[in-house]
Amino acid sequence: MKGQMKIFVLLLLGPYVTGTINYARYEVLRTKPVTYQDLKLMKQFVEMAPLSNFWTDPNHVGDIDVMVPPELKREFKEFLSSRNIEWEVLIEDVQKLMDIERGHSNAHRSEFGWTRYASLAQIESWLYSLAKKYKQVEIIIAGTTFERRNITGVRLSYSWVNQHRAIFIEANIHAREWISSAVATFILNQLLTSKDPAIRKEAERYDWYIIPVANPDGYAFTHEEDRMWRKTRSKYFWPCRGADPNRNWDNHWSELAISVFPCSNVYPGPKPFSEISTRTMSEYIRTIGNKLLAYLSFHSYGQVLGIPYAHSPEPLDNFNLTYSIGLEAVKSLEKRYGTKYKVGNIYQTMYPCSGISLDWVKATFKTPLVYLYELGHVKKYGFLVPPDHIIPTGQETLDSIVTILQKYREKMSWFW
């Protein structure tokens, strides 16, 4: 009873305190449940305490990472032991890793770069500066948000001939996945400035649509109040806020890997496209959908190159082609730093889920190349990737993208 009361107090007060949440002495445990009953009980435990949350999706047996507040560490470990669930400490103090990020913060610096993480305002300012500097760059507004922000991105085009072969990069739809937007901006910069012949060829052959932050409200909130925030910031059920923007798309919405509890990180919203950000972004994508050759969605973490569909293990229309190209891509990614990625259907290789942007794009437009990147140069840091890993992660990711496009042309030479 005492433990239940402690959890109840945390539920009421924990996530709704004012000011920046401090994660001192929060631990991330890597648990190893072996039955789905264990998973069910773990979900019940974590959902009772909002400042505990899953860092990896709890919809499959195997390694599941869970962040636990100091007040519940002992209780959670006792629960794991009672179920004979193995565990190890992945991160001893979450706040210490956050302080490393903050120590390299762009907050008081005007120069934009990839040795620190940028705020939303700094990313947007940099994008606008590119449009002034390069005639090939055009600012696009790919949608709006609940808090009336723009979803700002760019279209990079070296020739009008490219207009019907476009590459779309979507990043940071989950707010806490900072490495995804950092990699997106790194790649954009390389497409503009790199002298590598292989990169130049791909940069100039396609139109590139790049959205570094697809969830601006959530991303701003991670910088201002809660570094571990994942969702949008819409208001549905007080005191809970937001919905998971990557469970809110109108494709098998609310079927898998969701929670009806509005405070949950995987709450899909009250209906498909309930979130202004996902609805308006989908409307923008519809205007260019028939031009898309590739749609790439950047997430973290996990070292996976995922192929639709996430809602089903059934192979998509061109699975064999997409899979074979994916295998070549991860070989290319590994060469630079030895980072090893898995390739496969998202449902089987990662976990079942539904209502995600990637599946919606593939189902709606039959886009030939559709991949989800779970970025992870080093997995031990989880979401809190130190800034000195931004450039290596960006380099190896771009290596793989170049390979994807090269291999597609080789295999489809009759078309090109």
C-alpha positions as CSV (number, residue, x, y, z in Angstrom):
1,M,0.0,0.0,0.0
2,K,2.8,2.4,0.9
3,G,4.5,1.7,-2.5
4,Q,1.2,2.3,-4.3
5,M,0.8,5.7,-2.5
6,K,4.3,6.7,-3.5
7,I,3.5,5.9,-7.2
8,F,0.2,7.8,-6.9
9,V,1.9,11.0,-5.6
10,L,4.5,10.8,-8.4
11,L,1.6,10.4,-10.9
12,L,0.0,13.6,-9.6
13,L,3.0,15.7,-9.2
14,G,6.0,14.3,-11.0
15,P,5.6,15.4,-14.6
16,Y,3.7,18.6,-13.9
17,V,6.2,20.5,-11.8
18,T,7.2,23.9,-13.1
19,G,10.6,24.7,-14.4
20,T,13.2,22.3,-15.9
21,I,12.9,18.8,-14.8
22,N,16.1,17.5,-13.2
23,Y,17.0,13.9,-13.8
24,A,19.7,13.5,-11.2
25,R,20.1,9.9,-10.0
26,Y,17.6,8.6,-12.5
27,E,18.8,5.3,-13.8
28,V,18.3,3.6,-17.2
29,L,18.0,-0.2,-16.7
30,R,18.4,-2.6,-19.6
31,T,15.8,-5.3,-18.7
32,K,15.5,-8.7,-20.3
33,P,12.0,-10.0,-20.1
34,V,11.3,-13.4,-21.6
35,T,7.5,-13.6,-21.5
36,Y,4.7,-11.3,-22.7
37,Q,3.2,-11.5,-19.2
38,D,6.4,-9.9,-17.9
39,L,6.1,-7.1,-20.5
40,K,2.4,-6.5,-19.6
41,L,3.3,-6.1,-15.9
42,M,6.3,-3.9,-16.7
43,K,4.0,-1.6,-18.8
44,Q,1.6,-1.4,-15.8
45,F,4.4,-0.5,-13.5
46,V,5.8,2.2,-15.7
47,E,2.5,3.8,-16.7
48,M,1.7,4.3,-13.1
49,A,4.7,6.6,-12.7
50,P,5.0,9.0,-15.7
51,L,8.6,10.0,-14.9
52,S,9.5,6.4,-15.4
53,N,9.3,5.6,-19.1
54,F,10.4,3.2,-21.7
55,W,13.4,4.2,-23.8
56,T,12.8,1.2,-26.1
57,D,9.4,0.0,-27.2
58,P,8.0,-2.6,-24.7
59,N,6.2,-4.7,-27.3
60,H,8.6,-7.5,-27.8
61,V,10.6,-9.8,-25.5
62,G,14.3,-9.1,-25.3
63,D,16.3,-6.1,-24.3
64,I,14.0,-3.3,-23.0
65,D,15.5,-0.1,-21.7
66,V,13.5,1.7,-18.9
67,M,14.3,5.0,-17.2
68,V,13.4,4.9,-13.4
69,P,13.3,7.9,-11.0
70,P,15.4,7.5,-7.8
71,E,12.3,7.1,-5.6
72,L,11.3,4.0,-7.5
73,K,14.6,2.3,-8.3
74,R,14.5,-0.1,-5.4
75,E,10.9,-0.9,-5.9
76,F,11.3,-1.5,-9.6
77,K,14.4,-3.7,-9.1
78,E,12.5,-5.8,-6.5
79,F,9.6,-6.2,-9.1
80,L,12.1,-7.4,-11.7
81,S,13.6,-9.9,-9.2
82,S,10.2,-11.1,-8.3
83,R,9.6,-12.0,-11.9
84,N,13.1,-13.4,-12.5
85,I,13.7,-10.7,-15.1
86,E,17.4,-10.1,-15.6
87,W,18.6,-6.5,-15.7
88,E,21.7,-4.3,-15.8
89,V,22.3,-0.6,-15.3
90,L,22.8,1.1,-18.7
91,I,23.0,4.7,-17.4
92,E,23.7,5.4,-13.7
93,D,22.7,9.1,-13.7
94,V,20.7,10.5,-16.6
95,Q,21.3,14.1,-15.6
96,K,25.0,13.7,-16.0
97,L,24.6,12.9,-19.6
98,M,22.2,15.8,-20.0
99,D,24.8,18.1,-18.4
100,I,27.3,17.0,-21.0
101,E,24.8,18.1,-23.7
102,R,24.1,21.3,-22.0
103,G,27.7,22.0,-21.4
104,H,28.1,22.0,-25.2
105,S,24.9,23.8,-25.8
106,N,24.3,26.4,-28.5
107,A,22.2,28.4,-26.1
108,H,24.5,31.4,-25.9
109,R,26.4,31.0,-29.2
110,S,25.5,32.4,-32.6
111,E,27.7,30.1,-34.7
112,F,25.8,27.1,-36.0
113,G,27.7,23.8,-36.2
114,W,27.8,20.1,-35.3
115,T,29.9,20.1,-32.1
116,R,26.8,20.9,-30.0
117,Y,23.1,20.6,-30.2
118,A,21.1,23.6,-31.6
119,S,17.8,25.0,-30.3
120,L,14.8,25.2,-32.6
121,A,15.3,28.9,-33.2
122,Q,18.9,28.3,-34.1
123,I,18.0,25.6,-36.6
124,E,15.4,27.8,-38.2
125,S,17.7,30.8,-38.4
126,W,20.4,28.6,-40.1
127,L,17.9,27.3,-42.6
128,Y,16.9,30.8,-43.5
129,S,20.5,31.9,-43.8
130,L,21.1,29.0,-46.3
131,A,18.2,30.3,-48.5
132,K,19.9,33.7,-48.6
133,K,23.3,32.3,-49.3
134,Y,22.5,29.6,-51.9
135,K,20.2,30.1,-54.9
136,Q,19.6,26.3,-54.8
137,V,17.9,26.5,-51.4
138,E,14.2,27.4,-50.9
139,I,12.5,27.6,-47.5
140,I,9.4,25.4,-47.3
141,I,6.7,25.4,-44.6
142,A,5.7,21.7,-44.4
143,G,3.0,22.3,-41.8
144,T,2.0,24.1,-38.6
145,T,1.6,23.0,-35.0
146,F,-0.7,23.2,-32.0
147,E,1.4,26.1,-30.5
148,R,1.3,27.9,-33.9
149,R,4.8,27.2,-34.9
150,N,5.8,26.4,-38.5
151,I,7.3,23.1,-39.5
152,T,10.2,24.7,-41.4
153,G,12.4,22.9,-43.9
154,V,14.2,23.4,-47.2
155,R,14.0,22.3,-50.7
156,L,17.4,21.9,-52.2
157,S,17.4,21.7,-56.0
158,Y,20.3,22.1,-58.5
159,S,18.2,21.7,-61.6
160,W,14.5,21.8,-62.7
161,V,15.1,18.5,-64.3
162,N,15.1,16.9,-60.8
163,Q,11.6,18.0,-59.9
164,H,10.1,14.5,-60.4
165,R,12.8,12.6,-58.5
166,A,12.7,13.8,-54.9
167,I,14.2,12.7,-51.6
168,F,12.3,13.6,-48.4
169,I,14.1,13.5,-45.0
170,E,11.9,13.8,-41.9
171,A,13.7,14.1,-38.5
172,N,12.9,14.7,-34.9
173,I,9.2,13.7,-35.1
174,H,9.9,12.4,-31.6
175,A,11.0,15.4,-29.6
176,R,13.7,13.9,-27.4
177,E,15.6,12.3,-30.3
178,W,18.0,15.3,-30.8
179,I,20.6,13.3,-32.8
180,S,18.1,13.0,-35.6
181,S,17.8,16.7,-36.4
182,A,21.5,17.2,-35.9
183,V,22.2,14.5,-38.5
184,A,19.6,16.0,-40.9
185,T,21.2,19.4,-40.8
186,F,24.7,17.8,-41.1
187,I,23.6,16.0,-44.3
188,L,22.0,19.2,-45.7
189,N,25.2,21.0,-45.2
190,Q,27.2,18.2,-46.9
191,L,24.8,18.3,-49.9
192,L,25.6,22.0,-50.2
193,T,29.4,22.1,-49.4
194,S,31.0,18.7,-49.8
195,K,33.6,18.2,-52.6
196,D,33.3,14.5,-52.4
197,P,32.4,13.4,-56.0
198,A,30.0,10.7,-54.8
199,I,28.1,13.1,-52.6
200,R,28.1,15.9,-55.2
201,K,26.6,13.5,-57.8
202,E,23.7,12.6,-55.5
203,A,23.2,16.1,-54.3
204,E,22.8,17.4,-57.8
205,R,20.8,14.5,-59.2
206,Y,17.7,14.9,-57.0
207,D,15.5,17.5,-55.3
208,W,16.0,17.2,-51.6
209,Y,13.2,18.1,-49.1
210,I,14.6,18.2,-45.6
211,I,12.6,18.8,-42.5
212,P,15.0,18.8,-39.5
213,V,12.4,19.1,-36.8
214,A,9.0,17.6,-37.6
215,N,7.7,18.2,-34.0
216,P,8.7,21.8,-33.2
217,D,6.5,22.2,-30.2
218,G,7.9,19.1,-28.5
219,Y,11.5,19.9,-29.5
220,A,11.3,23.3,-28.0
221,F,9.9,21.8,-24.8
222,T,12.8,19.4,-24.5
223,H,15.2,22.4,-24.5
224,E,13.0,24.5,-22.1
225,E,11.5,22.1,-19.6
226,D,11.8,18.4,-20.0
227,R,14.7,16.9,-22.0
228,M,12.9,13.5,-22.2
229,W,9.6,14.8,-23.7
230,R,8.6,12.7,-26.7
231,K,5.1,13.8,-27.9
232,T,3.4,16.9,-29.2
233,R,2.0,19.6,-26.9
234,S,-1.7,19.5,-27.7
235,K,-4.3,19.6,-25.0
236,Y,-6.9,16.8,-24.7
237,F,-7.2,15.4,-21.2
238,W,-5.9,17.5,-18.3
239,P,-3.3,17.2,-16.9
240,C,-1.8,15.1,-19.7
241,R,-0.4,16.8,-22.8
242,G,0.2,15.7,-26.3
243,A,0.0,12.6,-28.5
244,D,2.7,10.5,-30.1
245,P,3.1,12.1,-33.5
246,N,4.5,8.9,-34.9
247,R,1.4,6.9,-33.9
248,N,-1.1,9.5,-35.3
249,W,-0.9,9.0,-39.0
250,D,-4.0,7.6,-40.8
251,N,-2.6,4.2,-41.6
252,H,-3.8,1.4,-39.4
253,W,-4.2,4.0,-36.7
254,S,-4.4,2.8,-33.1
255,E,-4.1,-0.9,-33.9
256,L,-0.7,-1.7,-32.4
257,A,1.8,-0.6,-29.8
258,I,-0.3,2.2,-28.4
259,S,-1.9,3.2,-25.0
260,V,-5.3,4.6,-24.4
261,F,-3.8,6.4,-21.3
262,P,-3.4,10.0,-22.5
263,C,-0.2,10.5,-20.4
264,S,1.5,7.6,-22.1
265,N,4.3,8.3,-24.5
266,V,2.6,6.1,-27.1
267,Y,-0.9,7.7,-26.8
268,P,-2.0,7.9,-30.5
269,G,-4.4,10.8,-30.0
270,P,-8.2,10.7,-30.1
271,K,-8.3,10.1,-33.9
272,P,-6.1,9.8,-36.9
273,F,-4.4,13.1,-37.7
274,S,-5.8,14.7,-34.5
275,E,-2.4,16.5,-34.2
276,I,-2.2,19.7,-36.2
277,S,1.5,18.9,-37.0
278,T,0.9,15.5,-38.5
279,R,-2.3,16.6,-40.4
280,T,-0.7,19.6,-42.0
281,M,2.5,17.9,-42.7
282,S,0.6,15.1,-44.5
283,E,-1.2,17.7,-46.5
284,Y,2.2,19.1,-47.6
285,I,3.5,15.7,-48.5
286,R,0.5,15.1,-50.7
287,T,1.5,18.0,-52.8
288,I,4.8,16.3,-53.7
289,G,3.9,12.7,-53.1
290,N,4.0,11.7,-56.8
291,K,7.5,13.1,-57.1
292,L,9.1,11.1,-54.3
293,L,11.7,8.5,-55.1
294,A,12.7,8.1,-51.4
295,Y,11.3,8.9,-48.0
296,L,13.8,8.6,-45.1
297,S,12.6,9.0,-41.4
298,F,15.4,9.6,-38.8
299,H,14.9,8.4,-35.3
300,S,17.0,7.2,-32.4
301,Y,18.2,4.9,-31.1
302,G,18.9,1.3,-32.0
303,Q,21.2,0.9,-35.1
304,V,18.4,-0.4,-37.3
305,L,17.5,0.3,-41.0
306,G,13.8,-0.5,-41.0
307,I,11.6,-1.2,-43.9
308,P,7.8,-0.9,-43.9
309,Y,5.4,-2.0,-42.8
310,A,5.5,-1.6,-39.1
311,H,1.9,-2.8,-38.7
312,S,2.4,-6.1,-40.5
313,P,5.2,-8.7,-41.2
314,E,3.8,-9.1,-44.7
315,P,6.4,-7.9,-47.3
316,L,5.7,-4.7,-49.1
317,D,5.4,-4.6,-52.9
318,N,9.1,-4.2,-53.6
319,F,10.5,-5.7,-50.4
320,N,13.2,-7.8,-52.1
321,L,14.6,-4.8,-53.9
322,T,14.4,-2.5,-50.8
323,Y,15.9,-5.2,-48.6
324,S,18.8,-5.9,-50.9
325,I,19.6,-2.2,-51.2
326,G,19.4,-1.9,-47.4
327,L,21.9,-4.6,-47.0
328,E,24.4,-2.8,-49.2
329,A,23.6,0.5,-47.4
330,V,24.5,-0.9,-43.9
331,K,27.7,-2.4,-45.3
332,S,28.6,1.1,-46.5
333,L,27.6,2.6,-43.2
334,E,29.8,0.2,-41.3
335,K,33.0,0.9,-43.3
336,R,33.8,4.3,-41.7
337,Y,33.5,3.5,-38.0
338,G,32.5,-0.1,-37.7
339,T,28.9,0.7,-36.7
340,K,26.7,-2.3,-37.3
341,Y,23.1,-1.9,-38.3
342,K,20.4,-4.5,-38.7
343,V,18.1,-4.4,-41.8
344,G,14.6,-5.7,-42.0
345,N,10.8,-5.3,-41.9
346,I,10.0,-3.0,-38.9
347,Y,7.4,-5.3,-37.5
348,Q,9.9,-8.2,-37.2
349,T,13.2,-6.5,-36.8
350,M,12.1,-3.8,-34.3
351,Y,8.6,-4.2,-33.0
352,P,5.0,-4.0,-34.2
353,C,3.4,-0.5,-34.2
354,S,1.0,1.4,-36.4
355,G,0.0,4.9,-37.4
356,I,3.6,5.9,-38.3
357,S,4.6,8.4,-41.0
358,L,6.7,5.9,-43.0
359,D,3.9,3.4,-43.4
360,W,1.4,6.2,-44.4
361,V,3.8,7.4,-47.1
362,K,4.5,4.0,-48.5
363,A,0.8,3.0,-48.5
364,T,-0.4,6.3,-50.0
365,F,2.2,6.9,-52.7
366,K,3.9,3.6,-53.3
367,T,7.2,5.4,-52.9
368,P,10.0,3.1,-54.1
369,L,12.5,3.6,-51.3
370,V,11.2,4.0,-47.8
371,Y,13.4,3.5,-44.8
372,L,13.4,4.3,-41.1
373,Y,16.8,5.0,-39.5
374,E,17.1,4.2,-35.8
375,L,20.4,6.1,-35.5
376,G,22.9,4.8,-33.0
377,H,26.6,5.4,-33.5
378,V,27.0,4.1,-29.9
379,K,23.8,2.6,-28.3
380,K,24.9,2.9,-24.7
381,Y,24.0,6.6,-24.5
382,G,20.4,6.0,-25.5
383,F,18.8,9.3,-26.5
384,L,21.5,11.4,-24.8
385,V,24.2,11.1,-27.5
386,P,27.2,13.3,-26.6
387,P,27.8,16.1,-29.1
388,D,31.1,14.7,-30.3
389,H,29.1,11.8,-31.9
390,I,27.1,14.1,-34.2
391,I,29.5,14.3,-37.0
392,P,30.5,10.6,-37.0
393,T,26.8,9.7,-37.0
394,G,26.1,12.1,-39.8
395,Q,29.0,10.9,-41.9
396,E,28.1,7.2,-41.7
397,T,24.4,7.9,-42.3
398,L,25.2,9.9,-45.4
399,D,27.5,7.1,-46.6
400,S,24.5,4.8,-46.5
401,I,22.2,7.2,-48.2
402,V,24.6,7.6,-51.1
403,T,24.8,3.9,-51.4
404,I,21.0,3.5,-51.4
405,L,20.7,5.9,-54.3
406,Q,23.6,4.4,-56.2
407,K,22.4,0.8,-55.9
408,Y,18.8,1.8,-56.8
409,R,20.1,3.3,-60.1
410,E,22.2,0.2,-60.8
411,K,19.3,-2.2,-60.2
412,M,16.9,0.0,-62.1
413,S,19.2,0.9,-64.9
414,W,16.5,0.3,-67.5
415,F,14.6,3.2,-66.0
416,W,17.4,5.7,-65.7
